[in-house]
């Protein structure tokens, strides 16, 4: 009798295996994306993983593309780079002395350097997305934090971004004239009589940090948009996963 009793279990096992293989094949054939005709059903674990990865790719690609274009930083008041805090007193003094163009050129060049560096971020985000665990997915989607994905990126990419951005920033500052303009501004200010707190013309650390801060700011905006705005969910998978997440976390 034992072979007969084992048969239903064997059939069930084979059916389950075939179903899983079919699901994995479907994922592979769709570039890692699973499409479900029923957008109101509860997404599977694989759909949640694929949906989050798709959302992260969409959000980071859009952010990097926008920030690395002309005026990506300079044209956005929320993240536009100003002179370092210690140089803003110098800026005020120089503007009073008629050096407005010098100050304007220095500020523009800082933003151009940040825009130049932003384009280097994409591969770093791709690498971080590939390392997502099931627990990461659960925490990001269902943890109740609207910026959980952004915080994940901050935790996993800041060191790499800093390492990658710094040499690019250094080169960009020179290429776009920031070193020249800011150096001229510092030199001019340091010549003013009775100025005792001389400025340091080194900008690398400051611009690198501001560029990274601006990048995370834009990613947080994209994350919030996908979480709360149906029209930002550009695929059926995103609609299904984030529709479910919105119901569970609202």
N, C-alpha and C positions, 0 to 999 in steps of 0.2 A: 504493500500500500504506500510506502514512503515515496516512490517515484511519482505516484498520482498526486499525493499531497503537495509535493514540491512544484508541480507544474504551474499552478496559478501564480505562485511567487515568481517563477522563472519568466512567465509571460509578462507579469507586471514589471519585472526588472528590465526586460528587453524593451518593453514599450516606453518605460521611463528613459532608458538610455537613448533610444531612437529619438524621443522627443527632445532631449537635451542636445543631442548631436544636430538635430534639425535647427534648434534655436541658435546654437553656436554657428552653424553654417549661415543662417540668416543674418546673424550679426556680422560675420566676416564679409558676406556678399554685399552688405550695405555700409561698408566702411566703419563697422563698429556701432551702427545705429539700428535700433529695432523700431519698426513702425507697427502700431496697433490700430485697427479700424475703430476700436471703441475708446474714445478719448476720455470717457467718464469712469472707466474701470480703474481699479487699483494697479499701479505699475509694478512689474516684477522687480526683483533686485537688479537683474541685468539691465532692465530699462532705466532704473534709477541711476545706475552707474553710467550708462551710455548717455542718458539725458544730461547729467551733470557735466560730463566731459564735453559734450556738444555745446552746452551753455558757456563753459569756461573758455573754450576755443573761440566762440563767437565774441564774447566779451573782451578777451585779451587782444584778439586780432583787430577788432574795431578800435580799441583804445590805442594800441601801438600805431595803427595806420593814421589815426587822427593826430596824435601827438608828434609823430615823426614828419608830418607835412609842414609846409610853411605856415607860420603863425599858430601852430598847434599849441604851443605854450604862450607865445607873445599875445595871441588874440583871445586868450581865455583868462579873464580877470581873476578867476578863482585860483589859478595855478601859475600865473605869470610871474617870472622871476624878477625881483627887484634887487637892488644892490644889497650886499650883506648889511646886517644891522649896524655894524661898526662903521660902515661907510656912508650910511644915510645922513649922518650929520655933515660929513664932507660934501655929499651931494647938495644938501641945502645951502651950504656956504658957497659952493662953486656956482650954483644957479644964481645966487645973489650977485656974484661977480661977473655974470654974463656967460658962463660956460654951459649953457643949456644943451647945445648940440653934443658936446663931449659927454655929458651925463646920459643923454638919450641914446647915443651910439653905444655906450658901455652897457646899458640895460638891454638894448636890442640884441647885442652880441651874446649876452648870457643866455637869452632865450633861444637863439639860433643854435648854440652849443647843446642845450638840453634837447632840442628837436632832433639834432643830428644823432645824439646818443640813444634816443628812444627807440629807434629802429633796430637796435641790437637786442632788444628784450624778448622778441618773439620766441627764439629757440629755448630760452631759459624757461619760459612759461610752458612750452610744449613738454619739456623734460619733467617739470613738476606735475603736470596733468597726468602723465604716464605713470607716476608713482603713487597715485591716489589709492588708498585702501578702502575696503568696504566700510570700515569704521569712519574714515574721513568723509565718505559720501553721506553716511547717516548723520554725522555731526553737522555737516554743511547744509544739508537739505532740511533736516527736521529738528535741528537744535534750537530754532527760534531766533537766531541772530540774522539780521538782514544783510550783514556784511561778513558772514562766516567764510565765504569763499575768498574774499579779499584778505581776510586775516590769515587764511591758509597760505595764500601766496606770500604775504609778508613774512610768515614764519619760515617758508621753504625756499624763498628766492632772494631775499634781501642781500645775503652775503654774496651770492653769485652776481646779482645785479650790480652791486658796488664794485666787485672785481672787474666786471666787464665794462661798466660805464666809465670808470676812472680814466683808463688810458684813452678811451674815445673822447671823453670830455676834455682831457688835456690837449689832444690833437685838435679837436674842434675849436677850443678856445683860441688856439693859435690861427687856425684856418679862417674863422669868421671874424677875426680881429679883436676878440674879447681881451686877449692878453695885452694887445697894443692900447685899446681904448681904456680899459680899466687901469692899466699901468700908467697911462698918461693922466688919468683922473687922480690916481693916488699921488703921482709925482707932483702934480699941480697943487693938490691940497697940502701935501707935506711942505711945500714952499711957502705957504701962507705964514706970515709972521705970528709968533706966539702960539703956534700949533705944537703942543707937546706930545699928544698921543698920535704918533705916526701910524699910518695904515700899512698893513701887509698886502702886497699885490697878489698873493697866491689865492686862486679862486677854485682850484680843483675840488677840494672837499665840499665846499659850499654848494657849487653847482651840481655836483654828483648827487648829494642828498636831496636837493630841491627837485631834481629831475625824477628821482625815485619816488619822492612824495607825490609829485604831480601824476605820475603813472598810476600809483595806487588809488589816488583820488578818482581818476577816470574809470578805473576798473570797478571801484565801489559804486559809481553811478550806473555803470552797465549792469552790475549784479542786481541792484535795486530795481532797475528797469525791467529785467527779465522776470524777477520775482513778482512784480506788481502790475505789469502792463501786458495784457494778452497779446497785443499787436506786435510786441517785441519777441514773441516766441515764434520763430520763423519756420518751424517744422512741426508736424503732428506729434513727434516724440516730445519736443519741448512743451507743447501745449498740454500733453497728457501728464508728464512728470510735474511740471510747475503748477498746473491746475490742481493736482493732488496736493502738492506741497503747500500751496496757498490756502487750501481748505484746512489742512492739518495744523497750520501754524498761525492762522488768523484768529 
